[in-house]
Amino acid sequence: MLLHEFSDSGAWLDAMITSWETLGGPALSERGTFNISLSGGSTPKPFYERLASLKWPWAATRLYLGDERWVDPNHKDSNFRMVQKIFQTTGVQIERVRTEIATAEIGAREYEKRVRTQLGDPPRFDLVLLGIGDDGHTASLFPDTAALKEEKLLIAPNFVPKLGVWRVTSTYTLLRYARAIWFVTRGPTKEPYIRALAADDPTATFPAAKVRSDRGTVEIYHCDQS
C-alpha cells in the first residue's frame, strides 16, 4: 500500500487532483464513464470542493456513496446532502441511497441492484474514496458490527450499537473489485492507522486494515495538518 504524505493541505489537494485526472482520463477514453464511490465526513470536503471547481467532463462522470447514514436525504448528517451541495453546479449524476424507503435492509438491497445494473456484475468502481475514523472504521464498517463478516452482499445494512443507528455500507467484497482505492486522511489521530496500513501490519485488526483490492491499487493520501 503506497503512502503519500503531505505537511500542508495545499500540496495534499494538488496531489489528489493530479491523480484524479490521471485515473479519470483513461477511464473516460476506454469505457466512456468515470465511476467514483465517495466517502462522507468532513475530511474529504475540501477535496470535493476543489473537484467541483474543475473544468471536467461531469456529464460522463457518476458519483456514488460508499456509505450512508439512515437519515432523510435533507438531514444535516446525510452524506448525500453534503455531496449534492458541493457538486450541484456541475450537473454530475449522483446516485444516492434511498433512505426514505422502509428499512436499511431494503435500501441496501435496492442500492446494490442499481450499482450492479449500472456498473456490471461484478461492479468495478474506477475509484473508491475511503476515510478512517478515530476507532479505525472505514465507510460504515465499524468495529464489532455484522457487516465486517458479510461475504455475499456488496452493499449491506449495518447497525452500529455504540451510535445506536443504522447505516448502509459498501462491504469488503465490493471494495475488492475496485480499480483504485484511496484512503483520504488528515491529522495526527490517524497516524497509527496509516502507519499500520502502509506497513501492511499482519497484526492490525481495525476495520480499515482489512480493505483489499484484488485487481487494483490501494493508496493513502495523508495530510499531517488537522
DAKA-V992435 format. One line per field, one symbol per residue. burial: # if it has 16 or more other ideal C-beta (glycine too) atoms within 10 Angstrom, else .. A space follows every 50 residues. Layout:
burial: ???
This chain:
burial: #..###.....##..#..##..##..##....########..##.###.. ##...#.#..###########......#######.##..#.########. ...#..######.##...#...###########..#######..#.##.# ..########.....#######.#############...#..##.###.. ...#.####.#.#..#.######...
